[in-house]
Amino acid sequence: MTSLLGIGECMIELSSAGDDLWRQRFSGDVFNALWYARAHSADDADVAFHTAVGADPMSDQMLAFIRSGGIRCAETPRIADRRPGLYTIQLNGAERSFTYWRDTSAAQMMVRHPGPLWRDVAGADVVYFSGITLAILPPDDLETLLAGLVEHKKHGGLLAFDPNIRPHLWADKDRMLDVISRAAGLSDLVLPSFDDEKTAFGDRTPQDSAKRYADLGAGHVVVKNGPADTIHLQDGQLTAFPVAPVSDIIDTTAAGDSFNGAYIACLLRGLPTEDAISAAQRCAGQVIRHKGAIISRNDLGLV
């Protein structure tokens, strides 16, 4: 049995349902990836999520929803004076913009409860985290998390990292670039999106992004680039995988997250790289044909 643990934030998602109506769901980049990892995993695989939530009814609903997707979250800290973060999605065609309310997010405190965190990490074959995970943490907690992940790697654990660069979450650009680079350098698998890398690091091509992360120490890099080729770099070999055209695109939310989750799950099942990337591309292609970050296994075509 393989075990995948994600560390991050789940939020309340509100998306327009027309007129003055809003549809409420739960979402967050690491959680989204785990949802799709679970859908693509073997039945006996353990997929777990470490976060922190409040002690309020909405936090209860969030945990129930996470578990409904077959994702284990048994040791989630409950922070009495905190609540889940919230965001809204506004669509302009299929492209989306977000407005966030997360100043009192309980997930920011997840490292302040070390017992549950490090028990979860110790039990995982692969730990998946993101630049957003790091961005929401207080600086000392961020460093504590990275140091703990380094120790986990020393004991045979694997680390998977999506830079998921969101400049508005960082007070200082230089610190953002430093933290992202350090986290990627200690990771075994890095899963960037080229649009982010081009804006933040000035990369000219997805191949440049892949090579930069490999030079930092990542042994396995997959660069997502929307409808353009997916770039794979491992053991010095760089390969471009074309993406099949997708019609009827409704909402591109979680396209990258779903790719990441499906890709990691397929690798853990032992699929060849080409098959894992193909499955991840198909998964993302299905997700963007629906509203919101989370869609069902039936909508993925897996049932």
C-alpha positions in Angstrom: 0.0 0.0 0.0 1.3 3.4 -0.9 0.6 6.6 1.1 0.3 10.1 -0.2 0.0 13.0 2.2 -0.9 16.6 1.1 -0.2 19.6 3.4 -2.1 22.7 2.7 -5.3 24.8 3.1 -8.9 24.0 2.2 -11.2 26.9 1.8 -14.9 27.7 1.3 -15.5 28.3 -2.4 -18.3 30.5 -3.6 -19.1 30.6 -7.4 -21.8 32.4 -9.1 -25.0 30.4 -9.8 -26.7 33.3 -11.6 -28.4 36.5 -10.5 -27.7 37.0 -6.8 -27.1 33.3 -6.1 -23.8 31.7 -5.0 -23.0 28.0 -5.0 -20.9 26.9 -2.0 -18.2 24.2 -2.2 -14.8 23.5 -0.7 -11.5 23.8 -2.4 -7.8 24.6 -2.1 -4.9 23.8 -4.3 -3.4 20.9 -2.4 -6.8 19.5 -1.4 -7.9 19.6 -5.1 -4.9 17.6 -6.1 -5.6 15.0 -3.5 -9.2 14.7 -4.6 -8.0 13.8 -8.1 -5.2 11.6 -6.8 -7.7 9.6 -4.8 -9.9 9.2 -8.0 -6.8 7.8 -9.9 -5.3 5.7 -7.0 -5.5 2.0 -6.4 -8.3 1.0 -4.0 -5.8 0.2 -1.2 -3.8 3.5 -1.5 -3.9 5.8 1.5 -4.5 9.5 0.5 -4.4 11.9 3.5 -4.7 15.6 4.0 -3.1 17.7 6.8 -4.5 21.1 7.5 -6.1 22.9 10.4 -9.7 24.0 10.7 -11.9 25.9 13.2 -14.3 24.5 15.7 -17.3 25.9 13.9 -20.1 24.2 11.9 -18.6 25.1 8.6 -15.3 23.4 9.6 -17.4 20.3 10.4 -18.9 20.4 7.0 -15.5 20.8 5.4 -14.0 17.8 7.2 -17.1 15.7 6.2 -16.7 16.7 2.6 -13.0 15.9 2.6 -13.7 12.4 4.0 -16.5 11.9 1.5 -13.8 11.9 -1.2 -12.0 9.0 0.5 -9.3 11.3 1.9 -8.1 10.7 5.4 -7.8 13.7 7.7 -8.1 12.0 11.2 -5.6 14.2 13.0 -6.7 17.7 11.8 -6.1 20.3 14.5 -9.2 22.3 15.5 -8.3 26.0 16.3 -11.1 27.5 18.5 -10.6 31.1 17.5 -10.0 30.5 13.8 -12.3 29.8 10.8 -11.8 28.4 7.3 -10.7 30.9 4.6 -13.2 31.8 1.9 -12.9 32.9 -1.7 -15.2 33.7 -4.6 -14.7 32.8 -8.3 -15.8 35.3 -11.0 -15.7 34.0 -14.6 -15.0 35.9 -17.7 -15.6 33.3 -20.3 -13.7 30.3 -19.1 -11.0 32.4 -17.4 -11.4 33.2 -13.7 -10.5 35.7 -11.1 -10.6 35.3 -7.4 -11.3 37.4 -4.3 -10.0 36.0 -1.0 -10.9 36.3 2.7 -8.2 34.3 4.6 -6.7 36.6 7.3 -8.0 34.4 10.1 -7.7 31.1 8.3 -7.1 28.2 10.7 -4.8 26.6 8.2 -2.2 29.2 8.9 -1.8 27.6 12.3 -1.3 24.0 11.2 2.4 23.9 12.0 1.7 25.1 15.6 0.4 21.6 16.4 3.5 19.5 15.7 2.3 16.2 17.0 -0.4 15.5 14.4 1.6 17.1 11.6 4.7 15.0 12.1 2.8 11.8 12.7 1.1 12.3 9.4 4.4 13.1 7.6 6.1 10.0 9.2 3.4 7.7 7.8 3.6 9.0 4.2 5.6 7.6 1.3 5.1 10.9 -0.6 4.4 14.3 0.9 2.9 16.9 -1.5 2.9 20.6 -0.8 2.8 23.9 -2.7 3.9 27.4 -2.8 0.5 28.4 -1.4 1.1 26.1 1.6 4.3 28.0 2.3 2.9 31.5 1.5 0.1 31.3 4.1 2.4 30.2 7.0 4.1 32.6 9.4 7.8 32.8 8.6 9.0 30.8 11.5 6.4 28.1 10.8 7.4 28.0 7.2 11.0 27.3 8.1 9.9 24.6 10.6 7.9 22.9 7.9 10.8 22.9 5.4 13.2 21.6 8.0 10.9 18.8 9.0 10.4 17.8 5.3 14.2 17.7 4.9 14.3 15.2 7.8 11.5 13.2 6.3 13.5 12.9 3.0 16.6 11.8 4.9 14.5 8.9 6.2 13.4 7.8 2.7 10.3 9.9 2.1 9.7 11.5 -1.2 8.6 15.1 -1.7 6.4 16.5 -4.5 6.1 20.3 -4.9 3.9 22.6 -7.0 5.4 26.1 -6.8 1.9 27.6 -7.5 3.3 31.1 -7.3 0.8 33.7 -6.0 2.6 37.0 -5.6 -0.2 38.6 -3.7 0.3 36.2 -0.8 4.0 37.3 -0.3 5.0 40.6 1.2 8.4 40.5 -0.6 9.2 39.2 -4.1 12.8 38.3 -3.3 11.7 36.2 -0.3 9.0 34.5 -2.5 11.6 33.5 -5.1 14.0 32.3 -2.5 11.5 30.2 -0.7 10.1 28.7 -3.9 13.6 27.9 -5.1 14.6 26.3 -1.8 11.5 24.2 -1.6 11.9 23.0 -5.2 15.5 22.2 -4.6 14.8 19.8 -1.8 11.9 18.1 -3.7 12.0 14.9 -5.8 9.2 16.0 -8.1 8.4 19.6 -9.1 5.2 20.4 -11.0 5.3 24.1 -12.0 2.9 26.0 -14.4 4.8 27.9 -17.1 2.6 31.1 -16.8 3.6 31.4 -13.2 7.3 30.8 -13.9 7.4 33.2 -16.8 6.0 36.0 -14.7 7.9 35.3 -11.5 11.3 34.1 -12.7 11.3 35.5 -16.3 11.7 32.1 -18.0 11.5 32.3 -21.7 10.3 28.8 -22.4 8.8 25.9 -20.4 12.1 24.1 -21.1 13.9 26.9 -19.3 11.7 26.4 -16.3 12.3 22.7 -16.2 16.1 23.1 -16.5 16.2 25.8 -13.8 14.4 23.5 -11.3 16.6 20.6 -12.3 19.7 22.7 -11.7 18.4 23.5 -8.2 18.3 19.8 -7.4 14.9 18.5 -8.5 15.4 15.1 -10.2 12.0 15.1 -11.9 10.2 18.1 -13.3 6.9 18.4 -15.2 6.0 21.8 -16.6 2.3 22.4 -17.3 1.5 24.9 -20.1 -2.2 24.9 -20.7 -3.1 23.6 -24.2 0.6 23.6 -25.2 3.0 20.7 -24.8 3.6 19.3 -21.3 7.4 19.3 -20.7 8.9 16.4 -18.8 12.6 16.4 -17.6 14.1 13.5 -15.7 17.6 12.1 -15.6 18.7 14.8 -18.0 16.2 13.7 -20.7 13.7 16.4 -21.8 10.5 15.3 -23.6 7.5 17.2 -24.8 4.1 15.6 -24.6 1.4 17.2 -26.8 -2.0 18.0 -25.2 -5.2 16.8 -26.9 -7.5 19.7 -27.8 -10.4 20.2 -25.3 -13.7 21.6 -26.4 -16.5 23.3 -24.4 -14.2 24.7 -21.8 -16.2 26.3 -19.0 -13.9 27.0 -16.1 -10.1 26.5 -15.8 -10.1 26.5 -12.0 -8.0 23.5 -10.7 -6.6 22.5 -14.1 -3.1 22.3 -12.7 -4.1 20.8 -9.4 -6.1 18.0 -11.1 -3.1 17.3 -13.4 -0.8 17.1 -10.4 -3.0 14.7 -8.4 -3.7 12.4 -11.3 0.0 12.3 -12.3 1.3 11.5 -8.8 -1.3 8.8 -8.3 -0.5 7.2 -11.6 3.2 7.2 -10.8 2.5 5.6 -7.5 0.5 2.9 -9.3 3.6 2.1 -11.3 2.4 3.5 -14.7 5.0 4.5 -17.2 5.7 8.3 -17.5 3.9 8.6 -20.8 0.8 6.9 -19.5 0.8 9.0 -16.3 1.1 12.2 -18.2 -1.7 11.2 -20.6 -4.0 10.4 -17.7 -3.2 13.7 -16.0 -3.9 15.6 -19.2 -7.2 13.9 -19.6 -8.1 14.6 -16.0 -7.4 18.3 -16.4 -9.2 18.3 -19.7 -12.4 17.0 -18.0 -12.1 19.3 -15.0 -12.1 22.5 -17.1 -15.3 21.4 -18.8 -17.1 21.9 -15.5 -17.6 24.7 -13.1 -15.6 24.8 -9.9 -12.5 23.1 -8.7 -14.0 19.7 -7.6 -15.9 17.4 -9.9 -17.1 13.9 -9.4 -15.6 10.6 -10.5 -18.6 10.2 -12.8 -17.8 13.6 -14.5 -14.2 12.5 -14.8 -15.4 9.4 -16.7 -13.9 7.0 -14.1 -17.1 5.3 -13.1 
